[in-house]
Amino acid sequence: MCDFKDEQTLCKCKAAVLTAYHEMLGHSMPECFAREAATLVYRHHHPEDTKELSRLKVESWIHAGHLH
């Protein structure tokens, strides 16, 4: 379980989540499949989180630093 109260502390599963996402993209899978795979990895590590919270956290990690 991650302590998201401290933004300086990275969740230990973040690397696994991002690896799943980028590996799927690297194998020419659609972005929506890569995002779903990353969310499944996150939910494996955080079954206590709702689907919506999981999706939002993964989206924030995937798009970190990509401001429009």
N, CA, C and O atoms as a Tinker XYZ file with bonds, in Angstrom:
   272  protein
     1  N      0.846000   -1.176000    0.000000    73     2
     2  CA     0.000000    0.000000    0.000000    64     1     3
     3  C      0.891000    1.238000    0.000000    63     2     4     5
     4  O      1.906000    1.289000    0.694000    81     3
     5  N      0.497000    2.222000   -0.780000    73     3     6
     6  CA     1.273000    3.466000   -0.868000    64     5     7
     7  C      0.660000    4.536000    0.019000    63     6     8     9
     8  O     -0.549000    4.553000    0.250000    81     7
     9  N      1.493000    5.413000    0.504000    73     7    10
    10  CA     1.029000    6.562000    1.278000    64     9    11
    11  C      1.044000    7.764000    0.343000    63    10    12    13
    12  O      2.084000    8.393000    0.146000    81    11
    13  N     -0.119000    8.083000   -0.236000    73    11    14
    14  CA    -0.191000    9.173000   -1.197000    64    13    15
    15  C     -0.246000   10.546000   -0.528000    63    14    16    17
    16  O     -0.289000   11.567000   -1.214000    81    15
    17  N     -0.244000   10.577000    0.797000    73    15    18
    18  CA    -0.261000   11.865000    1.481000    64    17    19
    19  C      1.061000   12.596000    1.304000    63    18    20    21
    20  O      1.108000   13.826000    1.319000    81    19
    21  N      2.124000   11.838000    1.138000    73    19    22
    22  CA     3.450000   12.415000    0.947000    64    21    23
    23  C      3.816000   12.306000   -0.524000    63    22    24    25
    24  O      4.255000   11.249000   -0.978000    81    23
    25  N      3.637000   13.389000   -1.273000    73    23    26
    26  CA     3.889000   13.379000   -2.717000    64    25    27
    27  C      5.357000   13.142000   -3.052000    63    26    28    29
    28  O      5.671000   12.777000   -4.185000    81    27
    29  N      6.254000   13.339000   -2.108000    73    27    30
    30  CA     7.675000   13.117000   -2.349000    64    29    31
    31  C      8.019000   11.633000   -2.329000    63    30    32    33
    32  O      9.047000   11.220000   -2.864000    81    31
    33  N      7.163000   10.843000   -1.715000    73    31    34
    34  CA     7.393000    9.407000   -1.630000    64    33    35
    35  C      6.707000    8.734000   -2.804000    63    34    36    37
    36  O      5.488000    8.822000   -2.949000    81    35
    37  N      7.491000    8.056000   -3.648000    73    35    38
    38  CA     6.920000    7.379000   -4.792000    64    37    39
    39  C      6.353000    6.031000   -4.383000    63    38    40    41
    40  O      6.915000    5.329000   -3.542000    81    39
    41  N      5.251000    5.692000   -4.981000    73    39    42
    42  CA     4.664000    4.387000   -4.754000    64    41    43
    43  C      5.590000    3.335000   -5.350000    63    42    44    45
    44  O      6.096000    3.503000   -6.459000    81    43
    45  N      5.808000    2.264000   -4.623000    73    43    46
    46  CA     6.719000    1.214000   -5.079000    64    45    47
    47  C      6.210000    0.519000   -6.333000    63    46    48    49
    48  O      7.011000   -0.044000   -7.078000    81    47
    49  N      4.921000    0.539000   -6.589000    73    47    50
    50  CA     4.384000   -0.127000   -7.772000    64    49    51
    51  C      4.388000    0.775000   -9.006000    63    50    52    53
    52  O      4.074000    0.315000  -10.104000    81    51
    53  N      4.731000    2.025000   -8.845000    73    51    54
    54  CA     4.686000    2.967000   -9.968000    64    53    55
    55  C      5.547000    2.489000  -11.131000    63    54    56    57
    56  O      5.127000    2.579000  -12.284000    81    55
    57  N      6.735000    1.986000  -10.849000    73    55    58
    58  CA     7.613000    1.503000  -11.923000    64    57    59
    59  C      6.959000    0.348000  -12.669000    63    58    60    61
    60  O      7.048000    0.284000  -13.895000    81    59
    61  N      6.310000   -0.561000  -11.962000    73    59    62
    62  CA     5.638000   -1.688000  -12.606000    64    61    63
    63  C      4.473000   -1.217000  -13.479000    63    62    64    65
    64  O      4.261000   -1.725000  -14.580000    81    63
    65  N      3.734000   -0.249000  -12.975000    73    63    66
    66  CA     2.603000    0.309000  -13.718000    64    65    67
    67  C      3.090000    0.958000  -15.015000    63    66    68    69
    68  O      2.545000    0.699000  -16.088000    81    67
    69  N      4.102000    1.788000  -14.910000    73    67    70
    70  CA     4.605000    2.484000  -16.090000    64    69    71
    71  C      5.300000    1.532000  -17.063000    63    70    72    73
    72  O      5.235000    1.725000  -18.277000    81    71
    73  N      5.960000    0.513000  -16.535000    73    71    74
    74  CA     6.588000   -0.486000  -17.403000    64    73    75
    75  C      5.523000   -1.220000  -18.216000    63    74    76    77
    76  O      5.682000   -1.410000  -19.421000    81    75
    77  N      4.453000   -1.626000  -17.567000    73    75    78
    78  CA     3.366000   -2.308000  -18.280000    64    77    79
    79  C      2.832000   -1.422000  -19.400000    63    78    80    81
    80  O      2.630000   -1.890000  -20.521000    81    79
    81  N      2.607000   -0.166000  -19.105000    73    79    82
    82  CA     2.076000    0.774000  -20.095000    64    81    83
    83  C      3.030000    0.925000  -21.280000    63    82    84    85
    84  O      2.615000    0.787000  -22.431000    81    83
    85  N      4.285000    1.202000  -21.009000    73    83    86
    86  CA     5.248000    1.462000  -22.085000    64    85    87
    87  C      5.599000    0.200000  -22.875000    63    86    88    89
    88  O      5.845000    0.274000  -24.079000    81    87
    89  N      5.623000   -0.942000  -22.213000    73    87    90
    90  CA     5.885000   -2.197000  -22.927000    64    89    91
    91  C      4.754000   -2.521000  -23.897000    63    90    92    93
    92  O      5.003000   -2.969000  -25.016000    81    91
    93  N      3.535000   -2.298000  -23.478000    73    91    94
    94  CA     2.399000   -2.537000  -24.374000    64    93    95
    95  C      2.476000   -1.616000  -25.583000    63    94    96    97
    96  O      2.264000   -2.052000  -26.715000    81    95
    97  N      2.776000   -0.353000  -25.347000    73    95    98
    98  CA     2.913000    0.587000  -26.470000    64    97    99
    99  C      4.070000    0.182000  -27.371000    63    98   100   101
   100  O      3.981000    0.291000  -28.594000    81    99
   101  N      5.154000   -0.286000  -26.764000    73    99   102
   102  CA     6.322000   -0.710000  -27.516000    64   101   103
   103  C      6.066000   -1.927000  -28.391000    63   102   104   105
   104  O      6.810000   -2.186000  -29.337000    81   103
   105  N      5.014000   -2.673000  -28.075000    73   103   106
   106  CA     4.634000   -3.835000  -28.882000    64   105   107
   107  C      3.437000   -3.508000  -29.775000    63   106   108   109
   108  O      2.677000   -4.391000  -30.174000    81   107
   109  N      3.292000   -2.225000  -30.075000    73   107   110
   110  CA     2.267000   -1.729000  -31.015000    64   109   111
   111  C      0.833000   -2.025000  -30.594000    63   110   112   113
   112  O     -0.052000   -2.170000  -31.437000    81   111
   113  N      0.610000   -2.114000  -29.295000    73   111   114
   114  CA    -0.752000   -2.296000  -28.805000    64   113   115
   115  C     -1.429000   -0.936000  -28.740000    63   114   116   117
   116  O     -0.757000    0.076000  -28.538000    81   115
   117  N     -2.739000   -0.893000  -28.907000    73   115   118
   118  CA    -3.456000    0.384000  -28.805000    64   117   119
   119  C     -3.258000    1.020000  -27.423000    63   118   120   121
   120  O     -3.103000    0.320000  -26.422000    81   119
   121  N     -3.265000    2.320000  -27.386000    73   119   122
   122  CA    -3.039000    3.055000  -26.134000    64   121   123
   123  C     -4.069000    2.675000  -25.084000    63   122   124   125
   124  O     -3.735000    2.575000  -23.904000    81   123
   125  N     -5.313000    2.460000  -25.490000    73   123   126
   126  CA    -6.346000    2.099000  -24.510000    64   125   127
   127  C     -6.050000    0.744000  -23.863000    63   126   128   129
   128  O     -6.358000    0.551000  -22.687000    81   127
   129  N     -5.456000   -0.206000  -24.610000    73   127   130
   130  CA    -5.073000   -1.497000  -24.043000    64   129   131
   131  C     -3.914000   -1.325000  -23.060000    63   130   132   133
   132  O     -3.886000   -1.955000  -22.003000    81   131
   133  N     -2.962000   -0.465000  -23.422000    73   131   134
   134  CA    -1.812000   -0.214000  -22.558000    64   133   135
   135  C     -2.258000    0.424000  -21.242000    63   134   136   137
   136  O     -1.763000    0.074000  -20.171000    81   135
   137  N     -3.189000    1.353000  -21.339000    73   135   138
   138  CA    -3.716000    2.023000  -20.149000    64   137   139
   139  C     -4.454000    1.023000  -19.257000    63   138   140   141
   140  O     -4.318000    1.056000  -18.034000    81   139
   141  N     -5.233000    0.138000  -19.873000    73   139   142
   142  CA    -5.960000   -0.875000  -19.111000    64   141   143
   143  C     -5.001000   -1.836000  -18.418000    63   142   144   145
   144  O     -5.214000   -2.203000  -17.263000    81   143
   145  N     -3.952000   -2.243000  -19.116000    73   143   146
   146  CA    -2.951000   -3.139000  -18.516000    64   145   147
   147  C     -2.290000   -2.465000  -17.316000    63   146   148   149
   148  O     -2.102000   -3.091000  -16.273000    81   147
   149  N     -1.941000   -1.201000  -17.466000    73   147   150
   150  CA    -1.313000   -0.458000  -16.379000    64   149   151
   151  C     -2.259000   -0.354000  -15.180000    63   150   152   153
   152  O     -1.833000   -0.470000  -14.031000    81   151
   153  N     -3.531000   -0.138000  -15.457000    73   151   154
   154  CA    -4.521000   -0.046000  -14.381000    64   153   155
   155  C     -4.676000   -1.391000  -13.672000    63   154   156   157
   156  O     -4.828000   -1.431000  -12.451000    81   155
   157  N     -4.638000   -2.482000  -14.418000    73   155   158
   158  CA    -4.716000   -3.808000  -13.799000    64   157   159
   159  C     -3.519000   -4.076000  -12.890000    63   158   160   161
   160  O     -3.667000   -4.666000  -11.820000    81   159
   161  N     -2.340000   -3.644000  -13.317000    73   159   162
   162  CA    -1.149000   -3.794000  -12.470000    64   161   163
   163  C     -1.333000   -2.979000  -11.184000    63   162   164   165
   164  O     -1.057000   -3.462000  -10.086000    81   163
   165  N     -1.801000   -1.747000  -11.337000    73   163   166
   166  CA    -2.038000   -0.906000  -10.160000    64   165   167
   167  C     -3.033000   -1.576000   -9.210000    63   166   168   169
   168  O     -2.805000   -1.628000   -8.002000    81   167
   169  N     -4.138000   -2.088000   -9.760000    73   167   170
   170  CA    -5.182000   -2.698000   -8.929000    64   169   171
   171  C     -4.697000   -3.980000   -8.261000    63   170   172   173
   172  O     -5.188000   -4.347000   -7.194000    81   171
   173  N     -3.746000   -4.654000   -8.877000    73   171   174
   174  CA    -3.145000   -5.829000   -8.228000    64   173   175
   175  C     -2.446000   -5.413000   -6.931000    63   174   176   177
   176  O     -2.527000   -6.105000   -5.916000    81   175
   177  N     -1.763000   -4.275000   -6.988000    73   175   178
   178  CA    -1.034000   -3.774000   -5.819000    64   177   179
   179  C     -1.938000   -3.028000   -4.838000    63   178   180   181
   180  O     -1.607000   -2.906000   -3.659000    81   179
   181  N     -3.066000   -2.533000   -5.316000    73   179   182
   182  CA    -3.966000   -1.713000   -4.492000    64   181   183
   183  C     -5.424000   -2.155000   -4.634000    63   182   184   185
   184  O     -6.255000   -1.391000   -5.125000    81   183
   185  N     -5.738000   -3.368000   -4.214000    73   183   186
   186  CA    -7.124000   -3.837000   -4.356000    64   185   187
   187  C     -8.123000   -3.032000   -3.515000    63   186   188   189
   188  O     -9.331000   -3.093000   -3.744000    81   187
   189  N     -7.610000   -2.290000   -2.553000    73   187   190
   190  CA    -8.485000   -1.488000   -1.698000    64   189   191
   191  C     -9.012000   -0.237000   -2.406000    63   190   192   193
   192  O    -10.002000    0.347000   -1.965000    81   191
   193  N     -8.369000    0.177000   -3.489000    73   191   194
   194  CA    -8.788000    1.386000   -4.214000    64   193   195
   195  C     -9.938000    1.069000   -5.167000    63   194   196   197
   196  O    -10.021000   -0.029000   -5.717000    81   195
   197  N    -10.814000    2.038000   -5.351000    73   195   198
   198  CA   -11.911000    1.870000   -6.303000    64   197   199
   199  C    -11.354000    1.857000   -7.721000    63   198   200   201
   200  O    -10.223000    2.281000   -7.957000    81   199
   201  N    -12.149000    1.372000   -8.651000    73   199   202
   202  CA   -11.733000    1.371000  -10.056000    64   201   203
   203  C    -11.472000    2.793000  -10.539000    63   202   204   205
   204  O    -10.509000    3.042000  -11.263000    81   203
   205  N    -12.327000    3.715000  -10.138000    73   203   206
   206  CA   -12.172000    5.102000  -10.573000    64   205   207
   207  C    -10.896000    5.729000  -10.009000    63   206   208   209
   208  O    -10.160000    6.392000  -10.740000    81   207
   209  N    -10.631000    5.527000   -8.734000    73   207   210
   210  CA    -9.411000    6.068000   -8.138000    64   209   211
   211  C     -8.181000    5.444000   -8.800000    63   210   212   213
   212  O     -7.195000    6.133000   -9.064000    81   211
   213  N     -8.242000    4.158000   -9.061000    73   211   214
   214  CA    -7.129000    3.478000   -9.731000    64   213   215
   215  C     -6.876000    4.069000  -11.102000    63   214   216   217
   216  O     -5.736000    4.358000  -11.465000    81   215
   217  N     -7.941000    4.248000  -11.860000    73   215   218
   218  CA    -7.820000    4.827000  -13.205000    64   217   219
   219  C     -7.231000    6.229000  -13.155000    63   218   220   221
   220  O     -6.359000    6.570000  -13.953000    81   219
   221  N     -7.703000    7.034000  -12.224000    73   219   222
   222  CA    -7.206000    8.409000  -12.111000    64   221   223
   223  C     -5.733000    8.447000  -11.711000    63   222   224   225
   224  O     -4.971000    9.260000  -12.234000    81   223
   225  N     -5.328000    7.580000  -10.794000    73   223   226
   226  CA    -3.932000    7.558000  -10.355000    64   225   227
   227  C     -3.032000    7.137000  -11.512000    63   226   228   229
   228  O     -1.987000    7.747000  -11.736000    81   227
   229  N     -3.428000    6.096000  -12.251000    73   227   230
   230  CA    -2.630000    5.638000  -13.388000    64   229   231
   231  C     -2.552000    6.727000  -14.453000    63   230   232   233
   232  O     -1.480000    6.978000  -15.004000    81   231
   233  N     -3.664000    7.368000  -14.742000    73   231   234
   234  CA    -3.665000    8.468000  -15.723000    64   233   235
   235  C     -2.697000    9.578000  -15.294000    63   234   236   237
   236  O     -1.969000   10.130000  -16.119000    81   235
   237  N     -2.699000    9.892000  -14.016000    73   235   238
   238  CA    -1.819000   10.964000  -13.541000    64   237   239
   239  C     -0.350000   10.572000  -13.710000    63   238   240   241
   240  O      0.480000   11.425000  -14.026000    81   239
   241  N     -0.017000    9.292000  -13.503000    73   239   242
   242  CA     1.357000    8.837000  -13.670000    64   241   243
   243  C      1.757000    8.811000  -15.145000    63   242   244   245
   244  O      2.872000    9.188000  -15.503000    81   243
   245  N      0.834000    8.364000  -15.989000    73   243   246
   246  CA     1.126000    8.270000  -17.431000    64   245   247
   247  C      1.339000    9.652000  -18.018000    63   246   248   249
   248  O      2.230000    9.851000  -18.844000    81   247
   249  N      0.536000   10.596000  -17.601000    73   247   250
   250  CA     0.567000   11.930000  -18.206000    64   249   251
   251  C      1.338000   12.948000  -17.375000    63   250   252   253
   252  O      1.262000   14.145000  -17.653000    81   251
   253  N      2.070000   12.509000  -16.375000    73   251   254
   254  CA     2.864000   13.431000  -15.542000    64   253   255
   255  C      3.857000   14.192000  -16.417000    63   254   256   257
   256  O      4.610000   13.592000  -17.183000    81   255
   257  N      3.849000   15.501000  -16.296000    73   255   258
   258  CA     4.786000   16.325000  -17.045000    64   257   259
   259  C      4.335000   16.662000  -18.451000    63   258   260   261
   260  O      5.045000   17.354000  -19.181000    81   259
   261  N      3.157000   16.178000  -18.843000    73   259   262
   262  CA     2.629000   16.445000  -20.177000    64   261   263
   263  C      1.515000   17.473000  -20.087000    63   262   264   265
   264  O      0.341000   17.129000  -20.230000    81   263
   265  N      1.858000   18.688000  -19.859000    73   263   266
   266  CA     0.858000   19.748000  -19.751000    64   265   267
   267  C      0.579000   20.345000  -21.123000    63   266   268   269
   268  O      1.477000   20.481000  -21.954000    81   267
   269  N     -0.664000   20.694000  -21.339000    73   267   270
   270  CA    -1.061000   21.287000  -22.624000    64   269   271
   271  C     -0.865000   22.779000  -22.592000    63   270   272
   272  O     -1.142000   23.460000  -23.579000    81   271
